[in-house]
Amino acid sequence: MTRGDSGKGDAVPIKFLPIFLVATLSVMIDEIQMMLHEAIVGNLFDDAAFSAFNLVEPYSLLVSFVAYLICVGGASLIVRAKGAGDQDGARKLYNHSVTCCLVAGLAFFLVYSVFAVPLVRLVAEDSPAYPYALDIFYWLCFFNLLYPLYTFLFTYILYIGRKWVSLLSILLELVLSTVLSLYLGRLMGVGGTSLATAISQLITVLFLCGYIIYTKQGIRYRPYINPAYIKRLCLLGLPESSLMLVVAVMEAGVNALALKRYSIQGVTVVAMVINLFVIVGYVSEGVSEYETVALNWAIGKGDRDQIRYGMRVTFLAGLIEGLAFSLLFLLGAPAFADIFGIDDAGTAKITAVAIRILAIAPIGIIVCRVTAIFHQYTNKVGQAVLIFLCAIGLIPLALAAVLSPVSLEALVLGIALGPVVTVGFMWICPLSWNRNKPIDLRRTTVVFREERP
């Protein structure tokens, strides 16, 4: 019996339902928080204020990229180390990851604070949304200061099995952010809603730190940086974290197209479409979190049967979730404009049509994500990055650019077709993603390597 063929493929230690439910609920609550925040802005202020959040969003996505680069790679290697019984390696990886998060958060805070005006001008100059965007961006600097640390603490607690604590932290942030946004929005204007998110995140980070310290569930933190770990974490975390950067590039490009051709109405419609597009990708994290934990646990133990079982479960769950999103967009499209307080009747009507067009995308988005993550953890980082780059970034942006002169609805169709076209390439075209093997969702091999820190 060879390594990886244990004959115990049926005894899978990583159960799908607990991780899927908690991770999905957590992401959904996180997205509900974002939607509530935007709904509050849409109802308290005008459409230009609503659009302003979308214009500065790429800068927050850049912070998310770095945070996920550290956290996904770090948490995955901690799971591998624990699966292999390497407690000393897990401790070093924990300390390294926390230190990197603190340094990254401080760096973004300083850069964004010093260069706030030119950065906002780059995306919103000559737009009615500019003054709103500048006010929003100032307070987002404080949010970004703690975001990398928050992301790692949340992920670490989820991965060590304290899933309901992670869920509780998301609920805490949701309640605080909603209440504070309503209060500070009326008191301070649109910038107050951004300050509310920063305050709610600070309180949530203190809650997570308090839980780890009080229950002694964590690893005792000591500042630690290992240059050798930086490369390992970056390579392992790059594909999934690149999703944030790719979304930022796509969002900035599509915003520019919409603003140039269709003014503030175009940006408002595109803001809704991109938010829902991204929500599908983020909510599918429930499926991919199971995939991440199951894959890395099995890799640490060297069990091929568990990997095969985990991927069958992952793809089936992804297809069901994608279909559910498509039905939601088709049936619930008219309600979204009302929920987000879009005032203009013409803009609301176009928004409903655009959301129905987006219904073709969810299954493609989720299939691309779980396929990319599989390659991410089986030593095919380049293939994983390329899938994300094509499905979420380059192809949607290119198709939107080609179709944008036709109509605003055609621009949205270009965005929606991006992941569908990528899945078509993976299944139909004999693309050589490396010199030896084409990508094939039906025949993907697993290569095991020693991965101990």
N, C-alpha and C positions, 0 to 999 in steps of 0.2 A: 504494500500500500504506500503510495507516494505522498509527499507533503502536499496538502491541499485536497486530497481525496480521502477524507477521514471516514467515509462511510456513515457519517452522522448528519447528513444534510437535512434530515427531517427535524433534528433537535436544534432549531435555530434559537439562540439565546436572545436575539434582538426582536422583540415583538413589534409588529407594525402599528397596531391600533393606538397604544398609549402615546408613542412619539408622534404619529400622524395627527391625532386629535389635539394634543397640547400645542404642537408646533403650528398647526393650521389655525386653531383658535387664537393663538398668540399673534400670528401674522394678520389674521382677519381683524382682531381688535386694534392692532397697530394701524391697519388701513382704515378702519372705521374712525379711529382718532384723526387721521389725516383728512378723511372726507368730512368729518364733523367740523374740523378746523376750517376747511375751505367753505363749507356750507355757512359757518358763522361769518366768515369774511364776505361771502356773496350776499348774505342777507343784511349785514351791518353796513356794507360799503357798496360802491358801484362795480361794474364789470371790469374796469381798469384795475382796481385793487385785486380782484380775483385773478386776473391775468398776470399781475406782478409776481405772485408766488411762483407761477410756472416759469417765468423768465429767469428768476434767480435759482431755480431748482437745480440746474446742472452743477452749481458750486457745492451744494449739499451732497449731490451724488458723488462728487469727487472725494469728499470726506468719507462717504459710505464705501467707496472703492478701497481706500486705504484701510479702513476699519475691518472690512471683510477680508482683505488680504492677510491681515494679522490674525484675525479671529478664526476664520475658516481653516486656515493652515494650522494654526496653533491648536485649536480644539481637536482637529482631526488627528494630529500627531499625538496628542494626549490620549485619545481613545486607542490609537494603535499601541502606544506604550503600555497602557493599562491592560489591553488584550494580550500583550506579550509578557505581562508581569513585571515590567520595568518601572518601578515606582520612582526611582531616582531620576530617570529620564522625564517622567511626567512632571515631577517637581520643578526641574530646570525649565521645561517648556512653559509651565505656568508662570513662573517669575519673569521669564523672557517676554512672554506675550503681554503681561500687564505693564511692564516697563515700556515696551514699544507703544502701547496704547496711550500712555501718559505723555510720552514725547510727541507722538503724532498729533494728539489733541492740542497741545500747547503750540506746536508749529503752525497748525491751521488757524488757530485763534490769532496769533501774531500777524500772519500774512494777510488774512482777511480783514483784520482791524486796520492795519496800516494802509492797505490798498483798496479800501471799500469803494471809494468814489470811482476810480478808473475801472474796476471790475464790473460795477453796476452799469456804468456808461457803455461798456462793451456789449451788453446784451439788451439794454433798454433805452439807450439815448434816442431822442426825438420821438419817444412814445409817451402817450398820456399816462402810462403806468410807471414812468421813471421815478417820480417822487415817492410813490408807494414802495417801489422796489428797493430804493435806498434805505427807507425806514425799516423795512422788513429785514434787509441784509445785515444791518447793524446789530440787531438783537440775535440773529441767527449765528453770529460769531460766538456767542456764549453757549448756544446749543451745541455747536460743533466742537467746543472745547472738551466736553465730556462724552460725546457720542462714541468714540472708539472704545473707551473704558466700559461704558454701558453695554455695548455690543458684546464685548468679550465676557463680562460677568454674566450676562443673560445666557450666552451660549454655553459657558462652562457649567452653570447650574443646571441647564437643561440636559447636558451630556452626562453629568454624574448621577442622573436619575431623579433630581428634585424638580420634576416637570411642572408641578402645580405651583411651585414657588415662582418659576418663570412666568407662568400664566398670571399669577397674582400681581406681579410687578407690572405687567402690561395693563392690567385692569386699573391699577393705581395711577399709572401715567395717563390713561384715558380719562378717568374722572377728573384728575387735577387739571389736565390740559383743557378740557371742555369748560369747566367752571371758571378757570382763570382767564381763558380766552374771551368768554362772554363779559367778564368783569373788566379786565384790562383793555379789551377792545373798545368798550364804551368810554373808558376813562382816558386812554392814551391814543386812540386811533388804531390804524392797522398795525403799527409797530408793536402795540400792546399784545396782540395775539401771538406774535413771535416771541416776545418776552415770556409769555405764558408757557410756551413749549419748553423754553430753557429752564424755567423754574421747576416745572413738573419733572423734567429729566433729572435735575439735580436731586430732588427729593427721592426719585426712584433709585438712583445710584446709591444714595445713602441707605435706602432700604435693603438693597442687595448686599452692600458691604456689611451692614449690620447683621443680616442673616448669616453670612459666611463666618463672621467673627463669633457671633453668639452661639451658633450651633456647632462650631468647629468643623464645618463641612469642607472648608477650603484647605488649600495648601498655604502654609505660612509664607507671607510675601516678603521677599528681600529683593531690592533692586539688582537686576541681573541682565546683562546683554551678552549674547554669544554670537559673534559674526557668522559662525558656521550655520546657526539656526536661521539667520535672516534669509539666506538663499533657499533653504529647504522650505521654510514657511511661505515664501513668495511663490516658489514654483508650484507648491501644492495648492495654495489658495488662489493663485492667479486666475484660473478659468472662471470660477464662480464669482469672485470679486470683480473680474473684468466686466461682468454684467452691469455693474453700476456705472462704470466708465463708458461702456457702449451706449447705455441708455442716455447718459449725459450728452454724448456726441449727437445721437439721434434726435434727442429733444431740442438741443440748441439749433441744429440744422432745420428741423421741421418748423420750429418757432420762427426762425428767420424767413423761411418760405411763406408761412402763413401771414406774418406781419407785412411782408413786402407786397403780397398779392391781394390780401383780403383784410388788411388793417386789423383793428382791435377785435372785430367779429371773428376773423380767422384764428387769432390767438386764443380767444375764448373757447371756440369749438375744439381746436386742437388740444387745448389744456385738458378738456374733459376726456377726449379720446386717449391721449397719452397716459393720463392718470389711470384709466380703466385697463389699458394695455399693460401698464406696469403692475397694476394690482393683480392681474392674472399671474404674472411671473412671480410676484412676491408670495401670493397665497399658495402657489404650488410648492413653496418652500416646505409645507407640511409633508408632501410626498418626498421631496429631495432630502429633508432632514433624516427621514427614515433611511433613505438610500445611503446617505453619508455615514451614518452610524453603523448600519449593517455592513456596508462595504469595508470600512476601516477596521471594524471588529473582526470580520472574517479574514481580512488581509493580515492583521496581527496574528491570528491563529493559524493562517495558512489553509483555510477550508474553502475549496472551490464550490462545493455543493451549496454552502450557505450563500455564496455570491449569486449563483444561478437562481436560487429560490428568491433572494432579495430583489433581483431585477425583474422577475416575473410579477411579483407583487407590486413593484414600483410602476411598471408600465401599465398594468391594469388599473391601478388607482389613478394614474395620470390621465388616462383616456376618459374615465368616468368624471373626473373633476373638470376636464376640458369641456365635455358635453354639457355639464351643469352650467358653466359660465356662458356658453353659447346661448342656451335657452334663456338665461337671465337677461342677456343683452337684447335678445329678440323681443321678449315679452315685456321687459321693464324699461325699454328705452325712453318712452315719453316722461317717465317719472323723474329721471335724473336731472333734467333741466330745472324742474320745480324744486327738487331737493337742494340744488346748489344755488338757487336764487338768481338764475339768469333772467334779467329783466326784459330784454328785447324779445318780442314774440317771434320775429324772423330768425334770430339767433337760436332760440329755443327749438324751433321747428327743424332747423338744419342739424342741431345737436342730436335730436332724436334719430334722424336719418343716419347720421354718422355712427352712432352707437350700434344701430342695426347692422351696418356694414362691418363693424368691428367683430361681429359675432362669428365671422369665418376664421378668426385668428386663434382663439384659446387652445384648441387641441394642438395646433402647430407649435405654439409657444411652449406648452408643457412637454411635448415630446422632445423638442429641441433641448430643453433644459435638462431633463433626466438623462438624455443621451450624452450631453456634454459633461455632466457630472460623473457619469460612469467612466468616461475617458480621463477625466481629471484625476481620478484615484487609481487608475490602472496604467499609469506611466505614459499617457498620451496627451500631455498638456497642450501641445500645439493644435491637435484636433479639437480639443474642448474649446479653446479660445476661438478658433476659426468658426465653430458652430455658433457660438454666442455673437461673434462679430457679424456673421452673415444674417442670422435670424432676427436679431434685435437692433442691429446698427446699420450696416452698409446697405443691405437689400431694401429694408423699409425706407431709408432715406433716399436711396437712388430712385425707387419707384415713385415715391412722393414727389421728388423733383421732376420726374418725367410727366407725371399726371397732373401736377398742380396747375398748369395753364388751362386745363379743361374746366375744372370747377373745384370748389372746396371739398365737395363729396368725393371727387376723384382723388384728391390729395389723401384723404382718409383711407380710401381703398388701397392706395399704394402702401400705407403703413400696415394695414391689415394683411396684405398679401406677403409681406416679408417672411414671417415664419413658415407660411404654407409653402412658398417657393423653396425655402431651405430644406424642409422635409422632403419635398419632391426631388431635389438634387441628391439627398442622401439615399433615397430609395431607388430612383430610376437611373440616374446617371452614374457611370462607372468612374467616379472621381477618385483619383489616387491621392488620399490624404497623407500617405507616406509612400515610400518607393515600393513597398511590398504588397500592401493590402488596401483595397478601397474600403471606404466606410460602408458598413452594412449593418443595419439594426438587427438583422436576424442572425448574423454570425460574427460576434465580437469576442475575441479571445482575451483571456486574462493572463497577465505576466506578473509573476511574483518576484519581489526583490526584498532583501532585508532592509527594513526601514526603521532601524532603531537609532535614536538620537545619541 
